[in-house]
Amino acid sequence: MPDPILFVVDRDPEILKCLAAALERRFGADYSVLTDGSPISALRRLEQACERGEDVALVIADQRTPEMTGLDWLARTRALYPKASRCVLVGYGDAVSFAEVRRGLALGQVDTFLLRSCDNPEERLYPVVSEILGRWSRATRPRVPILLIVDERWSQRSYELRDLLERASIAYGFYDRDSDEGRRLLREVGHAGRLPAVIFAGQVLTDPTDSDIARVLGARLEPEAELYDLIVIGAGPAGLATAVHGASDGLRTLVVERQTVGGQAGTSSMIRNYLGFPRGVAGAELASYAQEQAVSLGAEFIVTRGVAGLEDEGAEKVVTLAGDRQIRARAVVIACGVSYNRLEVEGVGDFVGKGVFYGAATAEAPAFAGQPVFVVGAGNSAGQAAVHLARYASEVTIVVRGEALTMSDYLVRQIKRSDNIRIRFKTEVARAEGRARLETLDIKDTVSGGTERVPAAAAGDVRARSPRGVTAAVADGAIAIRSVREYLGEE
Ligand SMILES: Cc1cc2nc3c(=O)[nH]c(=O)nc-3n(C[C@H](O)[C@H](O)[C@H](O)COP(=O)(O)OP(=O)(O)OC[C@H]3O[C@@H](n4cnc5c(N)ncnc54)[C@H](O)[C@@H]3O)c2cc1C
């Protein structure tokens, strides 16, 4: 396969030459850098590249090219390369272009902007392009798997494993036991026992628990000490923030998480409203940054092991971990989030992991390429799931009981712009059916009472409204440390 293309269009041959040279220096080993002074001829060349089956990762355009604006050109490249990232160039002092670009950014016509200069590329050009290419590569290129899972395609346990690994940002390969590759892998490792089989570095784990997998990957499952200043229960955004602030205040801090870091936020395909990430950040990515930050400040983590009990014993709290190990702390912060109701509709429970997914279904999205998908809910999680799934599914239908969407405006705009997302207001899922996996849904019109049976590959229950959001959870975590200090009498 030829290298993916980075295509730059600019009216000024000098700027074009120096931008291309800068991009070539940093990204030339993995990408092919192409340039053109004319958007019309650039479009023709992109059409030819598309016919040859070549991939384009990033298109960059000067907003003031002579034949059409950069934003218009970028919009036209979308039909050829819908997954390519889009970036517009604006000159210093060009207030008119800045105003146009600001509108383009707000409407989601373009992913980001760069200043039309190649001075100091280390400051903005390289970091922005690296981030964009990293995201493009994660979404479109096969990742080298660390773990291989072989199981029945629609087994609930393998769905749980895929979900866990996705949230923990661990690359994995999944193979249907009946596929040639699945059979070959099982033969190679000599496994004829129960499934799922999880293969890591030639070693097979038979139907492993989450902790078995964490252990084999080198995660900590036992605390280092018997007594901590602070134990944080739960590693969602609130728990992570508590750990960062606790550890930075010098408290010996342990975080205990029954699954993996990130909590609900870890299931989010793209968080756009958290401070400091202008191009958005995947929930799992944000969580792993926060964990790294907490660890670098001295916090300790135990994952895949829940807290089963908590008792007062004089000035200390006794925390019982799953498996009955007890540890002590001078203070405990409980940041265990919420758990949500499931969709109580006939048939739905039978297909969890077999076409019915809760949350944003990030791990499952690629499996629904070319198939119709239904998302239930009107809030932010539903919007994020729909936008994410629309990149793979033939059509995404959002089923909304009420008459309006309750999600953030940026998601409403993204949905309106999408060609393959439709919304059905005043409807609800009345029944799910299938054989080995979900095949049809009955969608009921809540006004007329009429029911329509529709084919469906996946359906995700996503609630109408997130109770607080990441920012509030992080703020709670930070504030909790103040209360901890007051409680410990150290203020
Ligand atoms: C799909 C989706 C998309 C979202 N998108 C956004 C968004 O774009 N922007 C935004 O602001 N918000 C978003 N949210 C909401 C946001 O994720 C939540 O508000 C936030 O995660 C709440 O943080 P928390 O730490 O309080 O709880 P949680 O995230 O629920 O974390 C609690 C953690 O505690 C652990 N835990 C529970 N019990 C125990 C126990 N006994 N022992 C050990 N650990 C335990 C859980 O496993 C979990 O990891 C989204 C939510 C979802 C589901």
The ligand as an SDF file (V2000), in Angstrom:
LIG
                    3D

 53 58  0  0  0  0  0  0  0  0999 V2000
  -21.1900    7.5380   26.6910 C   0  0  0  0  0  0  0  0  0  0  0  0
  -20.9930    8.7150   27.5900 C   0  0  0  0  0  0  0  0  0  0  0  0
  -20.5350    9.9170   27.0670 C   0  0  0  0  0  0  0  0  0  0  0  0
  -20.3310   11.0180   27.9040 C   0  0  0  0  0  0  0  0  0  0  0  0
  -19.8570   12.1650   27.3440 N   0  0  0  0  0  0  0  0  0  0  0  0
  -19.6290   13.2360   28.1270 C   0  0  0  0  0  0  0  0  0  0  0  0
  -19.1110   14.4460   27.5530 C   0  0  0  0  0  0  0  0  0  0  0  0
  -18.8720   14.5390   26.3550 O   0  0  0  0  0  0  0  0  0  0  0  0
  -18.8870   15.4800   28.3800 N   0  0  0  0  0  0  0  0  0  0  0  0
  -19.1400   15.4070   29.7260 C   0  0  0  0  0  0  0  0  0  0  0  0
  -18.8930   16.3890   30.4290 O   0  0  0  0  0  0  0  0  0  0  0  0
  -19.6370   14.2860   30.2890 N   0  0  0  0  0  0  0  0  0  0  0  0
  -19.8850   13.1990   29.5210 C   0  0  0  0  0  0  0  0  0  0  0  0
  -20.4010   12.0550   30.0720 N   0  0  0  0  0  0  0  0  0  0  0  0
  -20.7070   12.0390   31.5110 C   0  0  0  0  0  0  0  0  0  0  0  0
  -19.4400   11.8030   32.3380 C   0  0  0  0  0  0  0  0  0  0  0  0
  -18.7240   10.7040   31.8100 O   0  0  0  0  0  0  0  0  0  0  0  0
  -19.8130   11.5350   33.7900 C   0  0  0  0  0  0  0  0  0  0  0  0
  -20.5110   12.6600   34.2860 O   0  0  0  0  0  0  0  0  0  0  0  0
  -18.5510   11.3060   34.6490 C   0  0  0  0  0  0  0  0  0  0  0  0
  -17.8420   10.1750   34.1660 O   0  0  0  0  0  0  0  0  0  0  0  0
  -18.9120   11.0960   36.1250 C   0  0  0  0  0  0  0  0  0  0  0  0
  -17.6940   10.8580   36.7910 O   0  0  0  0  0  0  0  0  0  0  0  0
  -17.5990   10.1020   38.2070 P   0  0  0  0  0  0  0  0  0  0  0  0
  -16.1440    9.9120   38.4730 O   0  0  0  0  0  0  0  0  0  0  0  0
  -18.4340   10.7880   39.1950 O   0  0  0  0  0  0  0  0  0  0  0  0
  -18.3130    8.6810   37.9840 O   0  0  0  0  0  0  0  0  0  0  0  0
  -18.0360    7.5040   36.9780 P   0  0  0  0  0  0  0  0  0  0  0  0
  -17.5030    8.0020   35.6850 O   0  0  0  0  0  0  0  0  0  0  0  0
  -19.3050    6.7060   36.9600 O   0  0  0  0  0  0  0  0  0  0  0  0
  -16.8900    6.6390   37.6770 O   0  0  0  0  0  0  0  0  0  0  0  0
  -17.1290    5.8530   38.8150 C   0  0  0  0  0  0  0  0  0  0  0  0
  -16.0950    4.7350   38.8790 C   0  0  0  0  0  0  0  0  0  0  0  0
  -16.2100    4.0630   40.1220 O   0  0  0  0  0  0  0  0  0  0  0  0
  -16.0380    2.6710   39.9180 C   0  0  0  0  0  0  0  0  0  0  0  0
  -16.6560    1.9500   41.0450 N   0  0  0  0  0  0  0  0  0  0  0  0
  -17.9830    1.8820   41.3750 C   0  0  0  0  0  0  0  0  0  0  0  0
  -18.1440    1.1120   42.4680 N   0  0  0  0  0  0  0  0  0  0  0  0
  -16.9110    0.6970   42.8430 C   0  0  0  0  0  0  0  0  0  0  0  0
  -16.4330   -0.1350   43.9140 C   0  0  0  0  0  0  0  0  0  0  0  0
  -17.2440   -0.6740   44.8050 N   0  0  0  0  0  0  0  0  0  0  0  0
  -15.1000   -0.3590   43.9980 N   0  0  0  0  0  0  0  0  0  0  0  0
  -14.2370    0.1930   43.1100 C   0  0  0  0  0  0  0  0  0  0  0  0
  -14.6520    0.9700   42.0740 N   0  0  0  0  0  0  0  0  0  0  0  0
  -15.9610    1.2310   41.9480 C   0  0  0  0  0  0  0  0  0  0  0  0
  -16.7470    2.4260   38.6050 C   0  0  0  0  0  0  0  0  0  0  0  0
  -16.2990    1.2090   38.0030 O   0  0  0  0  0  0  0  0  0  0  0  0
  -16.3220    3.6690   37.8080 C   0  0  0  0  0  0  0  0  0  0  0  0
  -15.1210    3.4680   37.1020 O   0  0  0  0  0  0  0  0  0  0  0  0
  -20.6100   10.9280   29.2810 C   0  0  0  0  0  0  0  0  0  0  0  0
  -21.0850    9.7220   29.8250 C   0  0  0  0  0  0  0  0  0  0  0  0
  -21.2680    8.6290   29.0000 C   0  0  0  0  0  0  0  0  0  0  0  0
  -21.7470    7.3350   29.5870 C   0  0  0  0  0  0  0  0  0  0  0  0
  1  2  1  0
  2  3  1  0
  2 52  2  0
  3  4  2  0
  4  5  1  0
  4 50  1  0
  5  6  2  0
  6  7  1  0
  6 13  1  0
  7  8  2  0
  7  9  1  0
  9 10  1  0
 10 11  2  0
 10 12  1  0
 12 13  2  0
 13 14  1  0
 14 15  1  0
 14 50  1  0
 15 16  1  0
 16 17  1  0
 16 18  1  0
 18 19  1  0
 18 20  1  0
 20 21  1  0
 20 22  1  0
 22 23  1  0
 23 24  1  0
 24 25  2  0
 24 26  1  0
 24 27  1  0
 27 28  1  0
 28 29  2  0
 28 30  1  0
 28 31  1  0
 31 32  1  0
 32 33  1  0
 33 34  1  0
 33 48  1  0
 34 35  1  0
 35 36  1  0
 35 46  1  0
 36 37  1  0
 36 45  1  0
 37 38  2  0
 38 39  1  0
 39 40  1  0
 39 45  2  0
 40 41  1  0
 40 42  2  0
 42 43  1  0
 43 44  2  0
 44 45  1  0
 46 47  1  0
 46 48  1  0
 48 49  1  0
 50 51  2  0
 51 52  1  0
 52 53  1  0
M  END
$$$$
